[in-house]
C-alpha cells in the first residue's frame, strides 16, 4: 500500500554527499498538496523521495482521478519518462511535508550509462513494480473493497497522515458516495 525503498535511498544519499558543492543533485522541499510532477507535462528532474509520502495518480479525461500508488522514502519518480523520453505519465502530489532529491536529467542519463549499481537498483525497482501491480490486481479480485479500505485506514493511522475521502475513493476505484456507505457500514 505504501511503497518504500531504503536501498535506493541509501545509494542517492551517498551520491548526494559525494558531489563537490554541485547543484547536480539538490534537496527540494514540497508542502502538502504541492504537485511534484504533472501528468502530460515535460519532466524537469528525476526525483527520489527522501522524506514524506506522495500519491501517484492518473487524471482521466472525465476529470476523475485514479490513485495508482502511495510512495514513500526511497521511491524514484520520473525515471521511466526519462528512459522512454516522454512526458510525465501521471501526476505526483505531496500528501504531507515532502523532501526529494532532484537529479538533473543529463546527470541521471550519465549515471545510467556509467553506473552499474544504479542500473541494478533500477532493475530491482522495475521488477518490484511489476510484482506490486500484479499483486494488487489479484488482491482486488480476491478481497472486498471493505477489506482494502480497512488496510488503507490502518496505513493512514500508522503513517500519521490524512487521506481525504476523495483520495480513498480514487485509490479504491469507487465513488465517494460508495465510500461513505462502506464507512457507515464499518462503524
Contact map, one row per residue, 1 for C-alpha under 8 A:
1110000000000000000000000000000000000000000000000000000000000000000011000000000000000000000000000000000000000000000000000000000000000000000000000000000100100000000000000000000000000000000
1111000000000000000000000000000000000000000000000000000000000000000011110000000000000000000000000000000000000000000000000000000000000000000000000000000000100000000000000000000000000000000
1111100000000000000000000000000000000000000000000000000000000000000011111010000000000000000000000000000000000000000000000000000000000000000000000000000000000000000000000000000000000000000
0111110000000000000000000000000000000000000000000000000000000000000000111110000000000000000000000000000000000000000000000000000000000000000000000000000000000000000000000000000000000000000
0011111110000000000000000000000000000000000000000000000000000000000000011110000000000000000000000000000000000000000000000000000000000000000000000000000000000000000000000000000000000000000
0001111111000000000000000000000000000000000000000000000000000000000000001100000000000000000000000000000000000000000000000000000000000000000000000000000000000000000000000000000000000000000
0000111111100000000000000000000000000000000000000000000000000000000000000100000000000000000000000000000000000000000000000000000000000000000000000000000000000000000000000000000000000000000
0000111111110000000000000000000000000000000000000000000000000000000000000110000000000000000000000000000000000000000000001000000000000000000000000000000000000000000000000000000000000000000
0000111111111000000000000000000000000000000000011100000000000000000000001110000000000000000000000000000000000000000000000000000000000000000000000000000000000000000000000000000000000000000
0000011111111100000000000000000000000000000000000000000000000000000000000100000000000000000000000000000000000000000000000000000000000000000000000000000000000000000000000000000000000000000
0000001111111110000000000000000000000000000000000000000000000000000000000000000000000000000000000000000000000000000000000000000000000000000000000000000000000000000000000000000000000000000
0000000111111111000000000000000000000000000000010000000000000000000000000000000000000000000000000000100000000000000000000000000000000000000000000000000000000000000000000000000000000000000
0000000011111111100000000000000000000000000000000000000000000000000000000000000000000000000000000000000000000000000000000000000000000000000000000000000000000000000000000000000000000000000
0000000001111111110000000000000000000000000000000000000000000000000000000000000000000000000000000000000000000000000000000000000000000000000000000000000000000000000000000000000000000000000
0000000000111111111000000000000000000000000000000000000000000000000000000000000000000000000000000000000000000000000000000000000000000000000000000000000000000000000000000000000000000000000
0000000000011111111000001100000000000000000000000000000000000000000000000000000000000000000000000000000000000000000000000000000000000000000000000000000000000000000000000000000000000000000
0000000000001111111000000000000000000000000000000000000000000000000000000000000000000000000000000000000000000000000000000000000000000000000000000000000000000000000000000000000000000000000
0000000000000111111100000000000000000000000000000000000000000000000000000000000000000000000000000000000000000000000000000000000000000000000000000000000000000000000000000000000000000000000
0000000000000011111111011000000000000000000000000000000000000000000000000000000000000000000000000000000000000000000000000000000000000000000000000000000000000000000000000000000000000000000
0000000000000000011111000000000000000000000000000000000000000000000000000000000000000000000000000000000000000000000000000000000000000000000000000000000000000000000000000000000000000000000
0000000000000000001111100000000000000000000000000000000000000000000000000000000000000000000000000000000000000000000000000000000000000000000000000000000000000000000000000000000000000000000
0000000000000000001111111000000000000000000000000000000000000000000000000000000000000000000000000000000000000000000000000000000000000000000000000000000000000000000000000000000000000000000
0000000000000000000011111100000000000000000000000000000000000000000000000000000000000000000000000000000000000000000000000000000000000000000000000000000000000000000000000000000000000000000
0000000000000000001001111100000000000000000000000000000000000000000000000000000000000000000000000000001100100000000000000000000000000000000000000000000000000000000000000000000000000000000
0000000000000001001001111110000000000000000000000000000000000000000000000000000000000000000000000000111100000000000000000000000000000000000000000000000000000000000000000000000000000000000
0000000000000001000000111111000000000000000000000000000000000000000000000000000000000000000000000000111000000000000000000000000000000000000000000000000000000000000000000000000000000000000
0000000000000000000000001111100000000000000000000000000000000000000000000000000000000000000000000011110000000000000000000000000000000000000000000000000000000000000000000000000000000000000
0000000000000000000000000111110000000000000000000000000000000000000000000000000000000000000000000011110000000000000000000000000000000000000000000000000000000000000000000000000000000000000
0000000000000000000000000011111000000000000000000000000000000000000000000000000000000000000000001111000000000000000000000000000000000000000000000000000000000000000000000000000000000000000
0000000000000000000000000001111101010000000000000000000000000000000000000000000000000000000001001110000000000000000000000000000000000000000000000000000000000000000000000000000000000000000
0000000000000000000000000000111111000000000000000000000000000000000000000000000000000000000001111100000000000000000000000000000000000000000000000000000000000000000000000000000000000000000
0000000000000000000000000000011111000000000000000000000000000000000000000000000000000000000011111100000000000000000000000000000000000000000000000000000000000000000000000000000000000000000
0000000000000000000000000000001111100000000000000000000000000000000000000000000000000000000011110000000000000000000000000000000000000000000000000000000000000000000000000000000000000000000
0000000000000000000000000000011111110000000000000000000000000000000000000000000000000000000011000000000000000000000000000000000000000000000000000000000000000000000000000000000000000000000
0000000000000000000000000000000011111100000000000000000000000000000000000000000000000000001111000000000000000000000000000000000000000000000000000000000000000000000000000000000000000000000
0000000000000000000000000000010001111100000000000000000000000000000000000000000000000000001111000000000000000000000000000000000000000000000000000000000000000000000000000000000000000000000
0000000000000000000000000000000000111110101000000000000000000000000000000000000000000001011110000000000000000000000000000000000000000000000000000000000000000000000000000000000000000000000
0000000000000000000000000000000000111111100000000000000000000000000000000000000000000001011100000000000000000000000000000000000000000000000000000000000000000000000000000000000000000000000
0000000000000000000000000000000000001111100000000000000001100000000000000000000000000011111000000000000000000000000000000000000000000000000000000000000000000000000000000000000000000000000
0000000000000000000000000000000000000111110000000000000000000000000000000000000000000011110000000000000000000000000000000000000000000000000000000000000000000000000000000000000000000000000
0000000000000000000000000000000000001111111000000000000000000000000000000000000000000011000000000000000000000000000000000000000000000000000000000000000000000000000000000000000000000000000
0000000000000000000000000000000000000001111100000000000000000000000000000000000000000111000000000000000000000000000000000000000000000000000000000000000000000000000000000000000000000000000
0000000000000000000000000000000000001000111111000000000000000000000000000000010011000011000000000000000000000000000000000000000000000000000000000000000000000000000000000000000000000000000
0000000000000000000000000000000000000000011111000000000000000000000000000000000000000000000000000000000110000000000000000000000000000000000000000000000000000000000000000000000000000000000
0000000000000000000000000000000000000000001111100000000000000000000000000000010000000000000000000000011110000000000000000000000000000000000000000000000000000000000000000000000000000000000
0000000000000000000000000000000000000000001111110000000000000000000000000001111001000000000000000000011110010000000000000000000000000000000000000000000000000000000000000000000000000000000
0000000000000000000000000000000000000000000011111000000000000000000000000001111000000000000000000001111000000000000000000000000000000000000000000000000000000000000000000000000000000000000
0000000010010000000000000000000000000000000001111100000000000000000000001111100000000000000000000001110000000000000000000000000000000000000000000000000000000000000000000000000000000000000
0000000010000000000000000000000000000000000000111111100000000000000000111111000000000000000000000111100000000000000000000000000000000000000000000000000000000000000000000000000000000000000
0000000010000000000000000000000000000000000000011111000000000000000000011100000000000000000000000111100000000000000000000000000000000000000000000000000000000000000000000000000000000000000
0000000000000000000000000000000000000000000000001111100000000000000000011000000000000000000000001111000000000000000000000000000000000000000000000000000000000000000000000000000000000000000
0000000000000000000000000000000000000000000000001111110000000000000000011000000000000000000001111110000000000000000000000000000000000000000000000000000000000000000000000000000000000000000
0000000000000000000000000000000000000000000000001011111000000000000001111000000000000000000001111100000000000000000000000000000000000000000000000000000000000000000000000000000000000000000
0000000000000000000000000000000000000000000000000001111100000000000001110000000000000000000111110100000000000000000000000000000000000000000000000000000000000000000000000000000000000000000
0000000000000000000000000000000000000000000000000000111110000000001111100000000000000000000111100000000000000000000000000000000000000000000000000000000000000000000000000000000000000000000
0000000000000000000000000000000000000000000000000000011111000000001111100000000000000000011110000000000000000000000000000000000000000000000000000000000000000000000000000000000000000000000
0000000000000000000000000000000000000000000000000000001111100000111110000000000000000000011100000000000000000000000000000000000000000000000000000000000000000000000000000000000000000000000
0000000000000000000000000000000000000010000000000000000111110000111100000000000000000000111000000000000000000000000000000000000000000000000000000000000000000000000000000000000000000000000
0000000000000000000000000000000000000010000000000000000011111011110000000000000000000000011000000000000000000000000000000000000000000000000000000000000000000000000000000000000000000000000
0000000000000000000000000000000000000000000000000000000001111111110000000000000000000000000000000000000000000000000000000000000000000000000000000000000000000000000000000000000000000000000
0000000000000000000000000000000000000000000000000000000000111111000000000000000000000000000000000000000000000000000000000000000000000000000000000000000000000000000000000000000000000000000
0000000000000000000000000000000000000000000000000000000000011111000000000000000000000000000000000000000000000000000000000000000000000000000000000000000000000000000000000000000000000000000
0000000000000000000000000000000000000000000000000000000000111111100000000000000000000000000000000000000000000000000000000000000000000000000000000000000000000000000000000000000000000000000
0000000000000000000000000000000000000000000000000000000000111111110000000000000000000000000000000000000000000000000000000000000000000000000000000000000000000000000000000100000000000000000
0000000000000000000000000000000000000000000000000000000011110011111000000000000000000000000000000000000000000000000000000000000000000000000000000000000000000000000000000100000000000000000
0000000000000000000000000000000000000000000000000000000011110001111100000000000000000000000000000000000000000000000000000000000000000000000000000000000000000000000000000110100000000000000
0000000000000000000000000000000000000000000000000000001111000000111111000000000000000000000000000000000000000000000000000000000000000000000000000000000000000000000000100111000000000000000
0000000000000000000000000000000000000000000000000000001111000000011111000000000000000000000000000000000000000000000000000000000000000000000000000000000000000000000000000010000000000000000
1110000000000000000000000000000000000000000000000000001110000000001111100000000000000000000000000000000000000000000000000000000000000000000000000000000000000000000000000010000000000000000
1110000000000000000000000000000000000000000000000000111100000000001111110000000000000000000000000000000000000000000000000000000000000000000000000000000000000000000000000000000000000000000
0111000000000000000000000000000000000000000000001000111100000000000011111010000000000000000000000000000000000000000000000000000000000000000000000000000000000000000000000000000000000000000
0111100000000000000000000000000000000000000000001111110000000000000001111110000000000000000000000000000000000000000000000000000000000000000000000000000000000000000000000000000000000000000
0011110010000000000000000000000000000000000000011111100000000000000000111110000000000000000000000000000000000000000000000000000000000000000000000000000000000000000000000000000000000000000
0001111111000000000000000000000000000000000000011100000000000000000000011111000000000000000000000000000000000000000000000000000000000000000000000000000000000000000000000000000000000000000
0011100110000000000000000000000000000000000000011000000000000000000000111111100000000000000000000000000000000000000000000000000000000000000000000000000000000000000000000000000000000000000
0000000000000000000000000000000000000000000001111000000000000000000000000111111000000000000000000000000000000000000000000000000000000000000000000000000000000000000000000000000000000000000
0000000000000000000000000000000000000000000001110000000000000000000000000011111100000000000000000000000000000000000000000000000000000000000000000000000000000000000000000000000000000000000
0000000000000000000000000000000000000000001011100000000000000000000000000001111111000001000000000000000000000000000000000000000000000000000000000000000000000000000000000000000000000000000
0000000000000000000000000000000000000000000001100000000000000000000000000001111111100000000000000000000000000000000000000000000000000000000000000000000000000000000000000000000000000000000
0000000000000000000000000000000000000000000000000000000000000000000000000000111111110000000000000000000000000000000000000000000000000000000000000000000000000000000000000000000000000000000
0000000000000000000000000000000000000000001000000000000000000000000000000000011111111111100000000000000000000000000000000000000000000000000000000000000000000000000000000000000000000000000
0000000000000000000000000000000000000000001001000000000000000000000000000000011111111100000000000000000010000000000000000000000000000000000000000000000000000000000000000000000000000000000
0000000000000000000000000000000000000000000000000000000000000000000000000000001111111000000000000000000000000000000000000000000000000000000000000000000000000000000000000000000000000000000
0000000000000000000000000000000000000000000000000000000000000000000000000000000111111100000000000000000000000000000000000000000000000000000000000000000000000000000000000000000000000000000
0000000000000000000000000000000000000000000000000000000000000000000000000000000011111110000000000000000000000000000000000000000000000000000000000000000000000000000000000000000000000000000
0000000000000000000000000000000000000000010000000000000000000000000000000000000011011111100000000000000000000000000000000000000000000000000000000000000000000000000000000000000000000000000
0000000000000000000000000000000000000011111000000000000000000000000000000000000010001111100000000000000000000000000000000000000000000000000000000000000000000000000000000000000000000000000
0000000000000000000000000000000000001111111000000000000000000000000000000000010010000111111000000000000000000000000000000000000000000000000000000000000000000000000000000000000000000000000
0000000000000000000000000000000000000011000000000000000001000000000000000000000010000111111000000000000000000000000000000000000000000000000000000000000000000000000000000000000000000000000
0000000000000000000000000000000000001111000000000000000111100000000000000000000000000001111100000000000000000000000000000000000000000000000000000000000000000000000000000000000000000000000
0000000000000000000000000000000000111110000000000000000111100000000000000000000000000001111110000000000000000000000000000000000000000000000000000000000000000000000000000000000000000000000
0000000000000000000000000000000000111100000000000000011110000000000000000000000000000000011111000000000000000000000000000000000000000000000000000000000000000000000000000000000000000000000
0000000000000000000000000000000111111000000000000000011100000000000000000000000000000000001111100000000000000000000000000000000000000000000000000000000000000000000000000000000000000000000
0000000000000000000000000000011111110000000000000001111000000000000000000000000000000000000111111100000000000000000000000000000000000000000000000000000000000000000000000000000000000000000
0000000000000000000000000000001110000000000000000001111000000000000000000000000000000000000011111100000000000000000000000000000000000000000000000000000000000000111000000000000000000000000
0000000000000000000000000000001110000000000000000001110000000000000000000000000000000000000001111100000000000000000000000000000000000000000000000000000000000000100000000000000000000000000
0000000000000000000000000000111100000000000000000011100000000000000000000000000000000000000001111110000000000000000000000000000000000000000000000000000000000000000000000000000000000000000
0000000000000000000000000000111100000000000000001111110000000000000000000000000000000000000001111111000000000000000000000000000000000000000000000000000000000000000000000000000000000000000
0000000000000000000000000011110000000000000000001111000000000000000000000000000000000000000000001111100000000000000000000000000000000000000000000000000000000000000000000000000000000000000
0000000000000000000000000011100000000000000000111110000000000000000000000000000000000000000000000111110000000000000000000000000000000000000000000000000000000000000000000000000000000000000
0000000000010000000000001111000000000000000000111100000000000000000000000000000000000000000000000011111000000000000000000000000000000000000000000000000000000000000000000000000000000000000
0000000000000000000000001111000000000000000011110000000000000000000000000000000000000000000000000001111100000000000000000000000000000000000000000000000000000000000000000000000000000000000
0000000000000000000000011100000000000000000011100000000000000000000000000000000000000000000000000000111110110000000000000000000000000000000000000000000000000000000000000000000000000000000
0000000000000000000000011000000000000000000111000000000000000000000000000000000000000000000000000000011111110000000000000000000000000000000000000000000000000000000000000000000000000000000
0000000000000000000000000000000000000000000111000000000000000000000000000000000001000000000000000000001111111000000000000000000000000000000000000000000000000000000000000000000000000000000
0000000000000000000000000000000000000000000000000000000000000000000000000000000000000000000000000000000111111100000000000000000000000000000000000000000000000000000000000000000000000000000
0000000000000000000000010000000000000000000000000000000000000000000000000000000000000000000000000000001111111110000000000000000000000000000000000000000000000000000000000000000000000000000
0000000000000000000000000000000000000000000001000000000000000000000000000000000000000000000000000000001111111111000000000000000000000000000000000000000000000000000000000000000000000000000
0000000000000000000000000000000000000000000000000000000000000000000000000000000000000000000000000000000011111111100000000000000000000000000000000000000000000000000000000000000000000000000
0000000000000000000000000000000000000000000000000000000000000000000000000000000000000000000000000000000001111111110000000000000000000000000000000000000000000000000000000000000000000000000
0000000000000000000000000000000000000000000000000000000000000000000000000000000000000000000000000000000000111111111001000000000000000000000000000000000000000000000000000000000000000000000
0000000000000000000000000000000000000000000000000000000000000000000000000000000000000000000000000000000000011111111101100000000000000000000000000000000000000000000000000000000000000000000
0000000000000000000000000000000000000000000000000000000000000000000000000000000000000000000000000000000000001111111000000000000000000000000000000000000000000000000000000000000000000000000
0000000000000000000000000000000000000000000000000000000000000000000000000000000000000000000000000000000000000111111100000000000000000000000000000000000000000000000000000000000000000000000
0000000000000000000000000000000000000000000000000000000000000000000000000000000000000000000000000000000000000011111111100000000000000000000000000000000000000000000000000000000000000000000
0000000000000000000000000000000000000000000000000000000000000000000000000000000000000000000000000000000000000001011111110000000000000000000000000000000000000000000000000000000000000000000
0000000000000000000000000000000000000000000000000000000000000000000000000000000000000000000000000000000000000000001111111000000000000000000000000000000000000000000000000000000000000000000
0000000000000000000000000000000000000000000000000000000000000000000000000000000000000000000000000000000000000011001111111100000000000000000000000000000000000000000000000000000000000000000
0000000000000000000000000000000000000000000000000000000000000000000000000000000000000000000000000000000000000001001111111110000000000000000000000000000000000000000000000000000000000000000
0000000000000000000000000000000000000000000000000000000000000000000000000000000000000000000000000000000000000000000111111111000000000000000000000000000000000000000000000000000000000000000
0000000100000000000000000000000000000000000000000000000000000000000000000000000000000000000000000000000000000000000011111111100000000000000000000000000000000000000000000000000000000000000
0000000000000000000000000000000000000000000000000000000000000000000000000000000000000000000000000000000000000000000001111111110000000000000000000000000000000000000000000000000000000000000
0000000000000000000000000000000000000000000000000000000000000000000000000000000000000000000000000000000000000000000000111111111000000000000000000000000000000000000000000000000000000000000
0000000000000000000000000000000000000000000000000000000000000000000000000000000000000000000000000000000000000000000000011111111100000000000000000000000000000000000000000000000000000000000
0000000000000000000000000000000000000000000000000000000000000000000000000000000000000000000000000000000000000000000000001111111110000000000000000000000000000000000000000000000000000000000
0000000000000000000000000000000000000000000000000000000000000000000000000000000000000000000000000000000000000000000000000111111111000000000000000000000000000000000000000000000000000000000
0000000000000000000000000000000000000000000000000000000000000000000000000000000000000000000000000000000000000000000000000011111111100000000000000000000000000000000000000000000000000000000
0000000000000000000000000000000000000000000000000000000000000000000000000000000000000000000000000000000000000000000000000001111111110000000000000000000000000000000000000000000000000000000
0000000000000000000000000000000000000000000000000000000000000000000000000000000000000000000000000000000000000000000000000000111111111000000000000000000000000000000000000000000000000000000
0000000000000000000000000000000000000000000000000000000000000000000000000000000000000000000000000000000000000000000000000000011111111100000000000000000000000000000000000000000000000000000
0000000000000000000000000000000000000000000000000000000000000000000000000000000000000000000000000000000000000000000000000000001111111110000000000000000000000000000000000000000000000000000
0000000000000000000000000000000000000000000000000000000000000000000000000000000000000000000000000000000000000000000000000000000111111111000000000000000000000000000000000000000000000000000
0000000000000000000000000000000000000000000000000000000000000000000000000000000000000000000000000000000000000000000000000000000011111111100000000000000000000000000000000000000000000000000
0000000000000000000000000000000000000000000000000000000000000000000000000000000000000000000000000000000000000000000000000000000001111111110000000000000000000000000000000000000000000000000
0000000000000000000000000000000000000000000000000000000000000000000000000000000000000000000000000000000000000000000000000000000000111111111000000000000000000000000000000000000000000000000
0000000000000000000000000000000000000000000000000000000000000000000000000000000000000000000000000000000000000000000000000000000000011111111100000000000000000000000000000000000000000000000
0000000000000000000000000000000000000000000000000000000000000000000000000000000000000000000000000000000000000000000000000000000000001111111110000000000000000000000000000000000000000000000
0000000000000000000000000000000000000000000000000000000000000000000000000000000000000000000000000000000000000000000000000000000000000111111111000000000000000000000000000000000000000000000
0000000000000000000000000000000000000000000000000000000000000000000000000000000000000000000000000000000000000000000000000000000000000011111111100000000000000000000000000000000000000000000
0000000000000000000000000000000000000000000000000000000000000000000000000000000000000000000000000000000000000000000000000000000000000001111111111000000000000000000000000000000000000000000
0000000000000000000000000000000000000000000000000000000000000000000000000000000000000000000000000000000000000000000000000000000000000000111111110000000000000000000000000000000000000000000
0000000000000000000000000000000000000000000000000000000000000000000000000000000000000000000000000000000000000000000000000000000000000000011111110000000000000000000000000000000000000000000
0000000000000000000000000000000000000000000000000000000000000000000000000000000000000000000000000000000000000000000000000000000000000000001111111011000000000000000000000000000000000000000
0000000000000000000000000000000000000000000000000000000000000000000000000000000000000000000000000000000000000000000000000000000000000000000111111111000000000000000000000000000000000000000
0000000000000000000000000000000000000000000000000000000000000000000000000000000000000000000000000000000000000000000000000000000000000000000100111111100000000000000000000001000000000000000
0000000000000000000000000000000000000000000000000000000000000000000000000000000000000000000000000000000000000000000000000000000000000000000000011111110000000000000000000000000000000100010
0000000000000000000000000000000000000000000000000000000000000000000000000000000000000000000000000000000000000000000000000000000000000000000000111111111000000000000000000000000000000000000
0000000000000000000000000000000000000000000000000000000000000000000000000000000000000000000000000000000000000000000000000000000000000000000000111111111100000000000000000001000000000000000
0000000000000000000000000000000000000000000000000000000000000000000000000000000000000000000000000000000000000000000000000000000000000000000000001111111110000000000000010001000000000000000
0000000000000000000000000000000000000000000000000000000000000000000000000000000000000000000000000000000000000000000000000000000000000000000000000111111111000000000000000000000000000000000
0000000000000000000000000000000000000000000000000000000000000000000000000000000000000000000000000000000000000000000000000000000000000000000000000011111111100000000000000000000000000000000
1000000000000000000000000000000000000000000000000000000000000000000000000000000000000000000000000000000000000000000000000000000000000000000000000001111111110000000000010000000000000000000
0000000000000000000000000000000000000000000000000000000000000000000000000000000000000000000000000000000000000000000000000000000000000000000000000000111111111000000000000000000000000000000
0000000000000000000000000000000000000000000000000000000000000000000000000000000000000000000000000000000000000000000000000000000000000000000000000000011111111100000000000000000000000000000
1100000000000000000000000000000000000000000000000000000000000000000000000000000000000000000000000000000000000000000000000000000000000000000000000000001111111110000000000000000000000000000
0000000000000000000000000000000000000000000000000000000000000000000000000000000000000000000000000000000000000000000000000000000000000000000000000000000111111111111000000000000000000000000
0000000000000000000000000000000000000000000000000000000000000000000000000000000000000000000000000000000000000000000000000000000000000000000000000000000011111111100000000000000000000000000
0000000000000000000000000000000000000000000000000000000000000000000000000000000000000000000000000000000000000000000000000000000000000000000000000000000001111111000000000000000000000000000
0000000000000000000000000000000000000000000000000000000000000000000000000000000000000000000000000000000000000000000000000000000000000000000000000000000000111111100000000000000000000000000
0000000000000000000000000000000000000000000000000000000000000000000000000000000000000000000000000000000000000000000000000000000000000000000000000000000000011111110000000000000000000000000
0000000000000000000000000000000000000000000000000000000000000000000000000000000000000000000000110000000000000000000000000000000000000000000000000000000000011011111000000000000000000000000
0000000000000000000000000000000000000000000000000000000000000000000000000000000000000000000000100000000000000000000000000000000000000000000000000000000000010001111100000000000000000000000
0000000000000000000000000000000000000000000000000000000000000000000000000000000000000000000000100000000000000000000000000000000000000000000000000000000000010000111110110000000000000000000
0000000000000000000000000000000000000000000000000000000000000000000000000000000000000000000000000000000000000000000000000000000000000000000000000000000000000000011111110000000000000000000
0000000000000000000000000000000000000000000000000000000000000000000000000000000000000000000000000000000000000000000000000000000000000000000000000000000000000000001111111000000100100000000
0000000000000000000000000000000000000000000000000000000000000000000000000000000000000000000000000000000000000000000000000000000000000000000000000000000000000000000111111100000100000000000
0000000000000000000000000000000000000000000000000000000000000000001000000000000000000000000000000000000000000000000000000000000000000000000000000000000000000000001111111110000000000000000
0000000000000000000000000000000000000000000000000000000000000000000000000000000000000000000000000000000000000000000000000000000000000000000000000000100100000000001111111111000000100000000
0000000000000000000000000000000000000000000000000000000000000000000000000000000000000000000000000000000000000000000000000000000000000000000000000000000000000000000011111111111100100000000
0000000000000000000000000000000000000000000000000000000000000001111000000000000000000000000000000000000000000000000000000000000000000000000000000000000000000000000001111111111000000000000
0000000000000000000000000000000000000000000000000000000000000000011110000000000000000000000000000000000000000000000000000000000000000000000000000000000000000000000000111111110000000000000
0000000000000000000000000000000000000000000000000000000000000000001000000000000000000000000000000000000000000000000000000000000000000000000000001001100000000000000000011111110000000000000
0000000000000000000000000000000000000000000000000000000000000000010000000000000000000000000000000000000000000000000000000000000000000000000000000000000000000000000000001111111000000000000
0000000000000000000000000000000000000000000000000000000000000000000000000000000000000000000000000000000000000000000000000000000000000000000000000000000000000000000000001111111101100000000
0000000000000000000000000000000000000000000000000000000000000000000000000000000000000000000000000000000000000000000000000000000000000000000000000000000000000000000000001100111111100000000
0000000000000000000000000000000000000000000000000000000000000000000000000000000000000000000000000000000000000000000000000000000000000000000000000000000000000000000011001000011111110000000
0000000000000000000000000000000000000000000000000000000000000000000000000000000000000000000000000000000000000000000000000000000000000000000000000000000000000000000000000000001111111000000
0000000000000000000000000000000000000000000000000000000000000000000000000000000000000000000000000000000000000000000000000000000000000000000000000000000000000000000000000000011111111100000
0000000000000000000000000000000000000000000000000000000000000000000000000000000000000000000000000000000000000000000000000000000000000000000000000000000000000000000010011000011111111110000
0000000000000000000000000000000000000000000000000000000000000000000000000000000000000000000000000000000000000000000000000000000000000000000000000000000000000000000000000000000111111111000
0000000000000000000000000000000000000000000000000000000000000000000000000000000000000000000000000000000000000000000000000000000000000000000000000000000000000000000000000000000011111111100
0000000000000000000000000000000000000000000000000000000000000000000000000000000000000000000000000000000000000000000000000000000000000000000000000100000000000000000000000000000001111111110
0000000000000000000000000000000000000000000000000000000000000000000000000000000000000000000000000000000000000000000000000000000000000000000000000000000000000000000000000000000000111111111
0000000000000000000000000000000000000000000000000000000000000000000000000000000000000000000000000000000000000000000000000000000000000000000000000000000000000000000000000000000000011111111
0000000000000000000000000000000000000000000000000000000000000000000000000000000000000000000000000000000000000000000000000000000000000000000000000000000000000000000000000000000000001111111
0000000000000000000000000000000000000000000000000000000000000000000000000000000000000000000000000000000000000000000000000000000000000000000000000100000000000000000000000000000000000111111
0000000000000000000000000000000000000000000000000000000000000000000000000000000000000000000000000000000000000000000000000000000000000000000000000000000000000000000000000000000000000011111
